[in-house]
Amino acid sequence: MIESTSAATKPVLQRMRQYAQLAAVVIVIVGCYMVLRPFVPAILFAAVVCSASWPLFVWMRKFLWNNSTVAALAMSLLLLVLVIAPSLLLAASLSDKVTILADRINAALVNGPMPPPDWLVRVPVIGDYAANYWQQAATSGDSLATQAKGLLEPARKFLIGTGKAAGQGLLQLVLAVFIGFFFYRDGDTLMASVRKAFDQLAGDLSGELVATIQNTVIGVVHGIFGTALAQAVVALIGFLIAGVPAAWLLGVATFFLSLVPVGPPLIWGGASVWLMYQGETGWAIFMLLWGLLFISTIDNVVKPYLISRASNLPLLVVVLGVLGGVIAFGFIGVFIGPPVLAVGLTLIQLWIARSRNADSETLAIVER
């Protein structure tokens, strides 16, 4: 009787032991996630950057006597110069420039209505009409000045808050550089572990999955951010030639706005309007032509070429990646969103292609 009772309780005890083990594993996983959650954006950014720049790291490691530590340190310093420094310049200048601009607009509104600029009158066909409309709106008493004053303070607070958010993102970037140092230094060991994990999860598809993810990340990073860098450099040259103030700051802003459609025209178009308002009609026309013929052309030529080398990423995925990345991870999400979405889309396409091939093979066997 005792032996039968003991035999009956053994499955129950074994099941309880399994539940306890499962609960312990879940607790450990949840605990690890809670600890690492503040660092997820930095980890993802470091993984994306290290994957995209791994060939450069391999070359630098060979150049530096095959010393992984020294090469990792050099790559981290390079990342600081190319990403952190321009971002820091943009974040530091944003609050100051916005405050100064808001104070000037407020002072102009207090001193009375602003007359239409001289260049507006000289615009062919619509110049007189636009100048009259400007004058009527400026002298309409309560409408324009009152509404503008009411919107100035909320707009200034919003833009200053954006600058602070960018500053917080810079902290994540600095942390990502620190994490990236270890990713570079121990990259071979980490990739071996990743391949083993994929072997357990995907079996025969593991090699193809790893290669697909790596090629997608490289193509997207080179295509999107390579294009943004090229547009920023060309825009900076144009700003310097035309004598636009804060040219370096506008160049950095062009880099970030290049990640979204119709972003760069907001910068060089605004510079053209400013030059026209200053009476520099010739330089305003130059800036307009420079933006149309050079800055915007890069987006239509360089980006498709770079992305097509490794993947074919729809524009919608880029936009959703940028906006969703910013919402999910803050400022640093600009760099994380598009590559993550691109990897997900590519894996789905690969899975669909493999499913179709499997269905075709099954159909061929049945027909035989």
Salt bridges, closest charged atoms under 4 A:
ASP103 OD1 - ARG156 NH1 2.90
GLU153 OE1 - ARG156 NH2 2.53
ASP186 OD2 - ARG185 NH2 3.21
ASP188 OD2 - ARG61 NH1 3.04
GLU208 OE1 - ARG354 NH1 3.43
ASP299 OD1 - LYS303 NZ 3.03
